[in-house]
Amino acid sequence: MSGTRRRVTIVGAAATSVVAGVALLPNWSAGAAVSDDPTVDARTRATFQRLADAVFTDRTNALVDGGRADADKPLTDGFSGDVALSSGTARTEDATRSALGQRKGKLAKAGETYRGASTTVTLNAVRVTGRTAKAEVTETTTLTYARTRGDAPKTTGFQARHELTFKADRQGDWRLTGIRDTDQGGLAVNTLSKPAPVKAATTADTMPNAPRAATTLNPAAAPKTGTTYDYKAMAAYAEKHWNAYNKGYPDFSGRGAGGDCTNFVSQSLKAGGWKHVPGYVYDYTRWFGNADIQSHSFIGVNEWSWFAQNSKRTKPLANVFQLDVGDVLQVDFDKDGSKDHTMIVTYRSGGVPYVTYHSNNTFRRSVASLVASYPNAYYYAYRT
């Protein structure tokens, strides 16, 4: 998405994950703290992190064949006493894992299954106000595909940021009462959050309208024959910077009602030979971006689509499974005619394209996984 527009099996993961700067994290208090407010020391913060690790490991394992979702107890059941799930959050997580189990079935029907996964959580910060603590964490997950043929990718992975709310009871014990995804994209495969809609800056009715692409498997072949651009360079750039942002460009993650997805795709296209078209930043017939200034078409989901079609730099594809390396996929999650998310294809194998994107930072997610996870969305496929 764009910054200014609309934009597993590891049983001991909870015991081995990284706690970033645990001993250095301060407490912040709003207003005058009462004498019986509980303290959050280094040990408690470390337990916050381990519980967060258990929560997201349980979610990931719900997608894995033979994962702990098939076992009697989730990892979170091992927490009690000073830090644990609240009863309400425990019920919510049970429902979440059940829904992810259903998603696993849909993925399997689409030919995608996972045989293992690794999830670790880093604690970034803890803010304490009275008897409420907010923990900011980053989840890093890798999923291993169960069946791979030939040169198909062996794994896919993503990073996701979350905010966990803990509240202290009368005994000073902390209970996890809320979990919020803080990435605008919300496209991690183990989350059920609905991606936020992105609103276009200009009325879409007056702009070039891309045709929707079908999502049926095994469409007619659409081989990529163009030589104008370096598609391998596009993919190499995206896979280099999927979780290590290029400091030569602004980072729109966490800014406003959007994210960094289109900015990231534009950078990748530029790395493969797309040339700047200088001009007014609001003019969708212009396209340019660097550290200091970016056209709306460089960073905006819908504006990029308008530029791509008007400039003839892309052609529409009839089906998402016709996408090839260097092609672009966009999604309209709420089907309101305004596109919400932009991704670039960085790999293709066995008739399946794999996309890499920002917000959430994601590496080689199969298009089959996207379609199975969001079956009712509208998809738009662009041949570059």
Helices and strands as residue ranges (DSSP letters): H 13-16, G 22-24, H 42-61, G 68-70, G 75-78, E 83-85, H 87-109, E 114-129, E 132-145, E 155-168, E 174-181, G 204-206, H 231-241, H 261-271, H 296-299, H 301-310, E 315-316, G 320-322, E 328-332, E 341-349, E 352-357, E 361-366, H 367-373, E 378-383
